Amino acid sequence: MARGPRLKTWAGSMAEQHDWEAVLKGVIQQMARANVSELELRSGDLRVKIRRAQLRPQAAATPQHQMETGKGEVEVDAIAEGMHTVVAPLTGVFYDSPNPNSAPYVEPGDWVEPETVVGLIETMKVFNEVVADCRGRVVAIKASRGQLVHAGDPLLLVDPNASPDRDEVVR
């Protein structure tokens, strides 16, 4: 019963200052522009969590990706037909392992499932896991350790048509 009045008071004060639906729509638009996929706001007992659906890019729509090499050059890579590109979900520094002395999360030839951690992106001193969004065999790693990547940059190529080896666990 205490939550109702607080929410009503919060919503009422928001309505007095702004049309809260318009504010929420503005936040969602800003999330899209900044390529933020998830946002959580808290005020007292009130918690609002917004998560954008991640749409998979169509292979035919973008046959080529451009990626900075870090030397002021731009590398154009023709994506092989049937390959899936795992892209950076946000801008930051890419790391292929949890620490400099560890083995990479994945290497070419490794089998991945959806939600398999394939790397980390450091943004504002926060490490965000990058996960595969399809199952298949890793064909190539397109980003190197310590490289600045931008949202949408290709990180690795996965062959979704490959078959797992017998000793690989299929979920």
C-alpha positions as CSV (number, residue, x, y, z in Angstrom):
1,M,0.0,0.0,0.0
2,A,2.9,2.3,0.6
3,R,4.2,1.7,-2.9
4,G,1.1,3.0,-4.6
5,P,1.2,6.5,-3.1
6,R,4.9,6.8,-3.7
7,L,4.5,5.8,-7.4
8,K,1.5,8.0,-7.8
9,T,3.4,10.9,-6.2
10,W,6.5,10.3,-8.4
11,A,4.3,9.9,-11.5
12,G,2.3,13.0,-10.5
13,S,5.4,15.1,-10.0
14,M,6.7,13.9,-13.4
15,A,3.4,14.8,-15.0
16,E,3.5,18.2,-13.5
17,Q,7.1,18.8,-14.8
18,H,6.8,16.9,-18.1
19,D,4.5,14.5,-19.9
20,W,6.2,11.4,-18.6
21,E,5.3,9.4,-21.7
22,A,7.1,11.9,-23.8
23,V,10.1,11.8,-21.5
24,L,10.1,8.0,-21.7
25,K,9.9,8.1,-25.5
26,G,12.7,10.6,-25.5
27,V,14.9,8.3,-23.4
28,I,14.2,5.4,-25.7
29,Q,15.1,7.6,-28.8
30,Q,18.4,8.6,-27.1
31,M,19.1,5.0,-26.3
32,A,18.7,4.2,-30.0
33,R,21.0,7.1,-31.1
34,A,23.7,6.1,-28.5
35,N,23.3,2.4,-29.4
36,V,22.5,1.6,-25.7
37,S,20.7,-1.7,-25.5
38,E,19.7,-1.7,-21.8
39,L,19.0,1.1,-19.2
40,E,17.9,0.9,-15.7
41,L,16.6,3.9,-13.7
42,R,15.9,3.8,-9.9
43,S,14.2,6.4,-7.7
44,G,13.5,5.1,-4.2
45,D,11.3,2.0,-4.6
46,L,10.6,2.7,-8.2
47,R,12.6,0.9,-10.8
48,V,12.3,1.2,-14.6
49,K,14.2,-1.1,-16.8
50,I,14.2,-0.6,-20.6
51,R,15.8,-3.2,-22.9
52,R,15.9,-2.7,-26.7
53,A,15.5,-5.8,-28.9
54,Q,18.6,-6.6,-30.8
55,L,17.8,-7.1,-34.4
56,R,20.1,-9.2,-36.4
57,P,21.5,-7.5,-39.5
58,Q,20.5,-9.1,-42.7
59,A,23.5,-10.6,-44.6
60,A,22.3,-9.3,-48.0
61,A,21.8,-5.8,-46.7
62,T,25.4,-5.2,-45.7
63,P,27.8,-7.4,-47.7
64,Q,30.9,-5.4,-46.5
65,H,32.0,-4.0,-43.1
66,Q,34.5,-1.3,-42.5
67,M,36.8,-1.4,-39.5
68,E,39.6,1.0,-38.4
69,T,42.9,-0.8,-38.1
70,G,44.2,1.6,-35.5
71,K,46.8,3.0,-37.9
72,G,44.4,5.5,-39.6
73,E,43.7,2.9,-42.3
74,V,40.3,1.4,-43.0
75,E,40.1,-2.3,-43.8
76,V,37.2,-3.4,-46.0
77,D,36.3,-7.0,-45.5
78,A,33.9,-8.9,-47.8
79,I,31.8,-11.1,-45.6
80,A,31.7,-14.6,-47.0
81,E,28.2,-15.8,-47.9
82,G,26.6,-17.7,-45.1
83,M,28.8,-16.4,-42.4
84,H,27.4,-14.6,-39.4
85,T,29.2,-11.6,-38.0
86,V,29.2,-11.0,-34.2
87,V,29.4,-7.2,-33.8
88,A,30.4,-5.0,-31.0
89,P,27.3,-4.1,-28.9
90,L,28.9,-0.8,-27.8
91,T,31.9,1.4,-28.2
92,G,35.0,0.7,-26.1
93,V,38.2,-1.2,-25.9
94,F,38.0,-4.9,-27.0
95,Y,39.7,-7.7,-25.0
96,D,39.7,-11.3,-26.1
97,S,40.5,-12.7,-22.7
98,P,39.6,-12.0,-19.0
99,N,43.2,-10.9,-18.3
100,P,46.5,-10.5,-20.2
101,N,47.9,-13.8,-19.0
102,S,44.8,-15.9,-19.9
103,A,43.9,-17.7,-23.0
104,P,41.4,-16.0,-25.3
105,Y,37.7,-16.8,-24.8
106,V,37.5,-18.2,-28.3
107,E,39.9,-18.9,-31.2
108,P,39.3,-19.8,-34.8
109,G,37.9,-23.3,-34.9
110,D,36.1,-23.1,-31.6
111,W,32.5,-24.0,-31.3
112,V,30.1,-21.3,-29.8
113,E,26.6,-21.4,-28.7
114,P,24.3,-18.4,-28.2
115,E,25.3,-16.5,-25.0
116,T,28.9,-18.0,-25.1
117,V,31.3,-15.2,-23.9
118,V,33.6,-14.3,-26.8
119,G,35.2,-11.2,-25.4
120,L,35.0,-8.1,-23.2
121,I,34.5,-4.4,-24.1
122,E,35.7,-1.9,-21.6
123,T,33.7,1.3,-21.5
124,M,34.2,3.9,-18.8
125,K,36.2,1.5,-16.6
126,V,33.3,-1.1,-16.8
127,F,33.9,-4.4,-18.5
128,N,31.0,-5.7,-20.5
129,E,30.8,-9.3,-21.7
130,V,30.3,-9.8,-25.5
131,V,28.4,-12.9,-26.2
132,A,27.8,-14.9,-29.4
133,D,24.3,-14.5,-30.8
134,C,24.3,-17.7,-32.8
135,R,25.7,-21.2,-32.7
136,G,28.4,-22.3,-35.0
137,R,32.2,-22.5,-35.5
138,V,34.4,-19.4,-35.2
139,V,36.0,-18.8,-38.5
140,A,38.0,-15.6,-37.8
141,I,38.6,-13.0,-35.1
142,K,38.3,-9.5,-36.7
143,A,39.3,-7.4,-33.6
144,S,42.6,-7.5,-31.8
145,R,43.3,-7.3,-28.0
146,G,43.3,-3.6,-26.9
147,Q,41.7,-2.3,-30.1
148,L,39.1,0.5,-29.9
149,V,35.9,-0.8,-31.5
150,H,32.7,1.1,-32.2
151,A,29.2,-0.2,-31.8
152,G,28.4,-2.4,-34.9
153,D,32.1,-3.1,-35.7
154,P,32.7,-6.8,-36.6
155,L,34.4,-8.7,-33.8
156,L,34.4,-12.3,-35.2
157,L,32.9,-14.4,-38.0
158,V,30.9,-17.5,-37.2
159,D,29.9,-20.3,-39.6
160,P,26.4,-21.1,-38.5
161,N,26.2,-24.0,-41.0
162,A,29.1,-25.9,-39.4
163,S,28.6,-29.0,-37.4
164,P,29.9,-29.5,-33.8
165,D,32.6,-32.2,-33.2
166,R,31.4,-35.2,-31.2
167,D,33.2,-34.1,-28.1
168,E,31.7,-30.6,-28.1
169,V,28.6,-30.1,-25.9
170,V,25.5,-29.0,-27.8
171,R,22.9,-27.3,-25.7
